[in-house]
Each structure stands twice: as structure tokens, then as C-alpha cells.
């Protein structure tokens, strides 16, 4: 159980590290070398996660301990590399970001939400929309004017949440079944 929990935490950390590293780091050779090293560490971590998920390896506690230790060490090394890459970017002139322009353009009630909060809101809004659709198509009666406006607001919020999730919280699709299960 703890190995599965640790594997899930490791995969989440990997996703955080993957999206936290800026893509415009190739302007200096040092940054490019650090980025290459981080990419190799990520590939090693993926291979350890795959090995940890194999059925034969799940039954061997010694191998699981070794793999978990290697995963911990890689995560620590990756966090150090991530900090060094951020320092490398910060030392460059003109590499400052544009502030919160992407957040300002989004609706204010969704701007401060995390990806997890947005996904939960998406599920709630989809359920609400489905309930309104069922009610609208039922034989018992039509929607009241207040319910119709609430339905329109729900549909608009749903489109906004989907757009924000698509722009801010996209992730690459998992390559194997273990990563798919961990997601």
C-alpha cells in the first residue's frame, strides 16, 4: 500500500516538475545542459516507475525498497536541477515573465482556482447541466425562468472552465498503463 501511495506521489511530483520547468531555457548553454540532465532524470524516473508497477516486481519487497529509494534520490536530484534552472533563467536579462496577464484575462471567479479545483468544478457543472437537461426533457414540466437562467449560466461557466483547463492544466497523455492508472 505504501509503495503504491509513494508511486502516486512520485508521479504527481514528476508532473509538477515537468510543467514547472520553463521551455525557453535554451538561451544559454548552461541552461540547456541542465535541461538535458533533467530530462534524463525524468526518463530514469519513468523507467523506475514502470519497473515498480510490473507484476513480478510487486511481489519482491527488497526490489521495491531499492526502487523506492532510487525514486526518492531521483526526485531530490530533480528538485535541485529545477532550482538551478530557475536560477539560470532569473540571471538572464530580459527573461522576466509577463506577470499574471493570462490569469487576468480569465474570469475572476476561476482565476485563483487550482487545476484540481477546476476539475472538481467541471464535474459539478456537468452534473448540474445533465440534471437541467433531464428536467427540461421530462414530461412533468418545463424549467422555470429562474432555472432557465441558471441553466444558461451553468453552460457558460462550463465552457469557461473547459477553456481554462485546456489552456492552463493540460498534460501529456500517459504512455503506458501504469501511468494511466496513476493519473
N, C-alpha and C positions, 0 to 999 in steps of 0.2 A: 504494500500500500504506500509506504513512504517513497519507494523508488518511483512509483507512478506519479505521485504528487511532485517529487523533485523533477521528474522529466517534464511535467506540465509547466512547472515554474521556469525551468530552463528554456523551454520553447517560447514562453511568453517573453522572457528576458531577451532571447535572440531576436524576436520580432521588434522589441523596443530598440535594441541596439541597431538593428538593420535600418529602421526608419529614422533614428536619431542622427546617424552619420550623414553629413551633407554631401550632396552629389558633386558640388563644384570644388572639390578638394584637389583636383588635379592641376592647379595652377603652379604649384611648386613641386619639385622632385621629392622633397621630404614627405610632403603630404601624400603624394602618390604612392610612395613606398609604404607609408603607414596604412594607407587604404588597402593596398595589396596584401599586407600582412594580416589585416583584419579580415579580409575576405578568405584567406587560407584558414584562419582560425574558425571562421564560421563554417567552412566546409568540413573541418575536423569535427566540430561540434555536431554537425548534421550526421556525420558517419557514426559518432558515438551514440547519438540518439537512435539511429537506425539499429545499431547493434544491441542497444538496451531493449529495444522493442521486439527483437526476434524471439520467437517462442522458446527455442533451446536455451537462450541466454537468460530467460526469466527464471529458469529452474536452478541456476547456479548462483548462489548468494555471493561467492567470492568474486566471480566475474562482475556481478552487479556492483559490488563495492568498489572494484577497480574502475569500472566505467563511471560510476557516480563521482569518484574522486577526480578522474580526468576531466569530467564535465565541469566540476567546480573550478578546477585550475584554469580551464579554458575561459570560463565566464569571467574570472578575475582578470586574466590577461586581456580579454576583450574590453573590459571596462577601462583598464589602463590605456589601451590603444585608443579607445573612444575619446578619453580626456585629452590625450596627446593630439589627436586630430582636431578637436575643438580648439585647443591652444594654437595649433598651427594655423587654423583659419582665422582666429582672432588676431594673430600677429600680422596678418596681411593688411595692407592699407586698402581701403575701399571694399572690404569684404563684409561690411555691415549689412544686416538684413533690412528689409523694408518695414520693420516694425510689425504691427498687427493688422496690416491692410486686409489680409484675407479674412481675418476674424471680423473686422469692422463691416465688411460687405455682407456678412451673413446676418440673419435676423438676430436681434439681441437676445431673445429667449433661448436660442440654441448656441450662441457664441461661446459660452462658458462651459458647455457640456463636454464631457469626455466621450471617446468613441463607445465605451461600454454603456454610458448613459443614453447616448443617441440610439444605440441598438435596442435598448430596453424601450425607449420611447417609440421606436419604429414598430416593435411588436405590439405595444399597447394601441397605437394608432391603427395598425392593420386590423386588430381585433375589433376596435371601435367602428372602423369603416365597414367591416363584414357584418357587424350587428345592425348598422344602419341599412345596409343593402338588404339583409334578410327582412328587416322590419318594413322596408319600402316595398318589397315584393310579396309581402304576406297578404292574406285575404282579410285579415281582421281590420285593417285600416291603414290609412296613409300617414306619413310623417306630419307632425305639426309644424307650423312655420319656425318655431324655435329650434326644433330638431333638424329641420332642413338647413338652417344657417349653421348649426353646429356640425352637421354633416359636411357642408362646404368648407368650413374651417378645418375640419379633420383632414379632408382631402388635400387642402393647400399645405397644411403642416406636414402631411405625409410626403408630399412632393419635395418640400424644403428639406426635410430630414434625409430623404434619399439622396438629394443633390449634395448635401453636406457630407454624408457618409461616403459618397462616391469620391468627392474631392479631398476630404481630409483623412479618411480612415481606410483607404484601400490597402489591400495586402496581396502579395503574390499568391497564387493558388498553391496548395501543398503538392509536393511532387510524389509522395508515396503515402501509403495507407496509414502509417504511424503518425505522420504529421497531420493528416486529415483527421484522425481520431483525437489528436492533441488539441486541435483547433476547436 
